Amino acid sequence: MTADAKKKKIAAIVVFSVIGVAMIVAVAVGVTWSRKSAKEHKGTASSKKAIEAICQPTSYKETCQSSLENAAGDTSDPKELIKAGFQVAADKLDEVIQNSNTLKDLAKDPMASQALDVCKEMLNTAAEDLLGAVDKMGPLDASKMNEYVEDLKVWLSAAVNHQQTCLDAFEGTKGEAGEKMKGFLKTAQELTSNGLAMVSEISSLLGSLTSNSHRRRLLSSSSGGQKSKRVYKPLPSWIGARKLDLLTATPQSLKPNVVVAQDGTGKYKSINEALKEVPKKSAEPFVIYIKEGVYKEYVIVDKEMTNVVMIGDGPTKTRISGSKNYADGTATMYTATFAAVGDYFVAKGIGFENTAGAAKHQAVALRVQSDFSIFYNCYIDAYQDTLYTQTYRQYYRDCTISGTVDFIFGDGVAMFQKLQDGG
């Protein structure tokens, strides 16, 4: 290791272990405090200067500064200021949700009324993501900084996208409700965007601290100018932590909690009946084996149903089928035959389909809003917006998609391996 490299390594250690987490955040947003200036700036003056600095990387600086000046008190701790920013955004969303009740009379158009329902659902989820970010900032641990920043970016990006989904739901509707909602959401969107900008600055700092050593590893592993073989990206770290060997998993090896079968050989004949047995917020996998058959039902694995694992007899044998569509008067999000919302959802050997066809416009077969979700050996078949990858981290392996994929998330990650796309 060169002398310069040693100095950079020592500097990184000092940043993490001596200066502390709060200073990492401060450096990330451009705050350079000396001991002398820290003593000179106290109380309100010190807080104001810290707020100006922490709002520097944001797109809506005026909104950032005014909101923090009202909410942060006299603190100049960058970590506390960022937490306050997340909290203010969550509070603003709660205010919008309350205001949305006043739009009921304006949403007389059936599609506008559905759009209002979409908004309430999405904005509540966005507020939960922001409050989760507040909690995450509390015990911020320098040794897990990369993990913490990844979570924050995913949740804040999701909060941004949920708000946009709300507004998108009003496209093509009649009346003033859509424009009113856009006005209500303006400040909340700016505050959430600002929070994401702050977290992105933290991420940039971490990247700069490790970029030199990363480049050295890449150079040392190069093949002397020859073309390297194309390889798939490694599995995300959260896949291995699940301890699920999906490649070899069978209904028997997974030991299902419930069996669904249309021929009466299971406990239930419908998937929705089986879902009633799923415990709320379970930390353990709840396995549902769905035997061969075409299940004509609309399924939502809601956010209270975590760690649900569904396994079928194969994607052409176990099929979940629906035909809801936008042309017949259903909001795009609600056209999904199957919606996975609860975190840690897993599906293997199942077909998801929407049979509405091209003339019916948006008609979703599978909507995914489940963080850390996995789909292995599944068929997803429709025409327009077949797969609606809404937000958060998703992994697809050996799946076939017929139709189009609607990507709407930002820092959420949908990873596809050996994916066959029917176009």
N, C-alpha and C positions, 0 to 999 in steps of 0.2 A: 504493500500500500504506500502510495506517495505521501510526502509531508502534507501537501494540500488536502489530500483525501482524508488523512488523519485529523487535520484541523476541522474539516467539515463534519466528520463523524462526531468529534467531541462537541462541536457547536450544537448539533442536533440533540445530543444527550442532555446538554445543559438546558436547552429549550424545554424539553419534556420533563426533566426531573427536578430542576432547580427553580426555574422561573414559574412553572406551574401551568395548569390548564387554562386559567383565566388569561394569562399572558399569551398563550398560543392563539386564543381567539383574538386577542387584541392585535397581535402581529398580523394575523390573517386579514383583518379589515383595515390595516394601514395605520394602526395606532402605535406610535413609537414613544413610549414614556421613559424619560430618564428619572433618576431618583430626585434630582433637583426640581424638575417640573412637577413631579408628583407631590412634593411638599408645597410648592407655590400655589397649586390649583386645588382649592378645597371647596366643599359645599356646592352651591348651585353653579358657580362658574366652572368648576372642575367637571361637573356632570354635563353641562352644556357642551363643553369642548369634547368630552368623550362621545356624546351623542352625535355631534357633527362628524367626528372621525368614523364612528361605526356605521353611519348612514352613507358614507362616501361611495361604497361600491354598489349601492342600490339604484334602481331605475327611477324610483319615486322619492327623491331625497326630501322634498318638502313634507310629504305625508309621513315619512319615516321620522323626521325630526319633531314634528308637531305631536305625533302620537306618543313618542318616547318622553318628551318633555312633560306631558300630562300624566304619564303612567310610571315613570322610573324614579320619581322623587329626587333625592340628592346623590344617588349612587353613580359612581363612575366606573364600576366593575363591568368590563365588557361582557362577561358571561351573563351577569344579571340583566344587562341591557338587552341582550339578545333574547333571553327568556321573556322579558317584558314585551318585546316585539311580537313573539309568538302568542302570548296571552292576549294582547290587544287585538290581534287578528282573529283569534278565536271568539273573543267577546263581540267583535263586529259582526262575525258570521251569525252568532246567536241573535243579534239585533235584526239582521236581515231575515232570519227564519221567522221571527215574531212579526216583522213587517209583511212577510209573505201572506199572512192571514188576511191582510187588507186587500190582497189582489183577487180574492175569491170571486167577488162580484164582477171583476173585470175579465175573469177567465171563463166566460160563458161558452166560448167555443170548446167543444169536447177535447180537441187536441191541445188547446191552451190549458185546460183543466188538468190533463195528464202531464203536461210540461210542468205545471206547478207541483204535482206530486213527485216528479223526477227531481225537481229543485230541492224540495224538503228532504228527500232521502240523501241526495248528494251533499247538500250543505251540512247536514248533521254529521255525515261521515268526514267531511273536510274539517269541521270543528274538532272532531275526535282526533284526527291526525295532528292537528296543531297542538292540542292539549297533550298528546303523546310526546310531541317534540319538547314541550315545556318540561315534562317529567324526565325525559332523556337528558336534558341539560343539567338537571339537578346533581346526580352523582357522577358527572362526567369524569371518566378515568383515562388518564393519559396513555396507559398501556393498551387501551382498547380504542384509541382515538379513531383509527380507520373504520372500525366497525360502527362506532357511534355516528360518524359523519355519513357513512353510507345509509344508515337508517334515517337520519334526519333529511338527507337529500330525497330519498324515496318518498317519505311521508309528506314533506312539503311540496314536492312535485305533484304528488297525488292530490293534495289539497287544492293546488292551482287547477289541475285538470277537472276535479269534481265541480268546481265553480263554472268552468267553461262548459262542461256537460249540461249543467243547469241552463245556461243561456242557449246552447245549441238546441235544446229540446223545444224552444219557442220558435224555431225557424219554420216558416210556412203557416204559422197560426194566425188567427184573426184577433183584432182588438189591441188594446194598449198594454196588456199585462207584460209582454216581453220587454218592451221599452222601459216600463217601470222597474222591472226586475234588474235590468242592466244598470239603471241609476242606483238602485239599492246596493248592488254588488260592487260598484266602482271602487270604493275605498277598501273594502275587504280584499278585493283582488290585488290592489296595490300593496297592501300590508303583507299579504301572503307572498307575493313576488319578492318583496324586500327581504323577507325572512329567508327565502331560498337563495337570494344573492349573497347574504351574509354567510350561509353555510357553504356555498360554492367557494367563497374566499378561503374558508378553513381548508377545504379540499385542495385548493391550489397550493396552499402552503405546504401541506403534507406531501403533495406531489413533488414540489421543488426540493424538499429535504431528501427525497429518495431517488430523484431522477438520475443523478450522476452514477450511483451504484447500480441502478437498473440498466443504464446504458452500458456499463462495463460488463454486466452479465450477458447482455445481448451480443456484444462484440466477441466475448470469449467463447460463446456457443455458436458463432457463425461458422459456415463451412467453406471459408476461403473464397468467397465470391460465387460458389456454385449455388444453383437453385435448391432451396430446401424443400422437402416434401410437405405437401399440405396436410395439416393435421387439424382435428377438431379441437375447439377450445376445451380446456379441462372443465369438469363439472364444477358448478358453483360450490363454495365451501358448505353452504347450508344444506346441500343435497346429502353429503356424506354424514352430516350430523343427524339426519333423520333415521339412519339405521334401517333403511328399507331396501332390500335387494329386489327391485322391481323387475330386473331382467329375468329372474328365475321364479318370481312369485306366482303362485297359483291360488285359486280359491281355497284349496285345502291347506296350503302352507300358511296362508294368512289367518286361518281360523276365524271365519266371519262371526260377528256378533249377531247379524241378522241375515236371513236368506230371503230374496224376493224371487218369485217364480209365477208366471202366468198359468202354469199347469197345475197349481195347487200344491206342489212339492216343497214350497218354502213357507215361512211364517206369514208372509204377506204377498199379495198379488200386484201391489203398486209400490213404486219407489217412495212416493210421498207418505204412505203409511209407515214405511220403515224409518223415514226421517224423524218421525215423532218420538222414536226411542233414543235419538242422539242426545247425550247429556250436554248441557250448556258449558261452553268454554272448557272443553275437555283437554287435558294435557296428554292424554293417551289416545292412540289411534282407535277409531270406531269403524270396523270393517263391515261393509255391506256387499254381499255377493248377489249380483243381479244375473239370474240365469237367462239362457237364450230366449229371445222373443222381441217383439216390437212393442214398446211401451209408449202409448199415445197419451202423454201427460206433460204438463209444464212443471219443471222442478226448480226450486230455489234452495240452495244450501246457504242459509242466511248467516249473518256475521256472528251469531251466537253459537253456530255449529262449527267448531274448530277440530282439526285433525280427523276429518271424515275421509275414509278410504273406500272407493268404489271399484270393484273388479267385476268384469263381465266374462262371457264365454268367447269373446273375440269381437272386434269392431263391426263385423258383418253379421254377427249372430245376435248380439245384445245391442239393440238400437233404441234410442229415446227420440221420439218423433213429434214434431209440432208443425204448425203452418201459420202462426200469427205473423202479420206483416203491416208495414206502414200504410200501404195503399188502402187497406180495409179499416184504417182508423186507429192503429196502435202505435204509440211512440216507439221509436227505434229500440230504446233500451229494454222496453217491455215485450218486444217481439221474441226474445230469446226463448228457445225451447228449454235450455238448461242454463242456469246461472250459478256459478261458484263464487260465493262472497266470503264465507268464513275462511279464516287463514289456515294454511297447511293442508289444503284439499289435495287429494290424489285420485286419479282415475287411470285404470288400465283395462285395455281390451273392451272398450265401449265405443259405440257409434252415436254421434249427436247430429241430428238433421232437422232442417226446416224445409218443408216441401212446397212452400208458397210459389216459387218459380220467379222467372225474370220479370214478368208483368207486374208483380206486386212490390217491386222496389226493395227497400231495406227489409230484410227478414233474417234475423240472427239465429244461428243454430246453437252457438255456445258463447256465453258472456262470462268473462273471468275478471273478478275483482277480489281475488284471493291472494294475499301475500304468501310467498313461499309455496306456490301451488305447482304440482307436477302432473303432466299428462304423458302417458306412455302407451304406444301402440293403439292410438285412437283414430277414428275417422270423424271428420267434421265437415258436413256436407250441406250446402245451400247454394245461393246464387250471389246475392249482394250482402256485404257485411256478415259473411258466414261466421267468422271468428272475431269477436269483439273483445280485444285484449285491453281491458279498461285501465287498470293501474297495477302498481306494485310488481313484485318479482315473480316471474312465471318461467317454467321450464317444460319444453315439449320435445319428446324423443320418439322417433319412428312413427310420426303421425302423418296422416294424409288429409289435406284440406282441398275441397272442391269449391271454388268460388273466390271471394275476396276476403282479405284480412284487414280489419280496421284498427290501426294502431293510433291510440290517442294519448299515451302517457309520455312523460319526459324522462325523468331519471329512474322510472321503473325499468325493470330489465326483463324482457321476454327472450329467452334463449331457445333456439331451435336446433336440434341435432338430427342429421340424416332425415331431414324433413322432406316429404314429397308434397308438392303443391300442384293441385289439379288446375290452377290458373283461373 
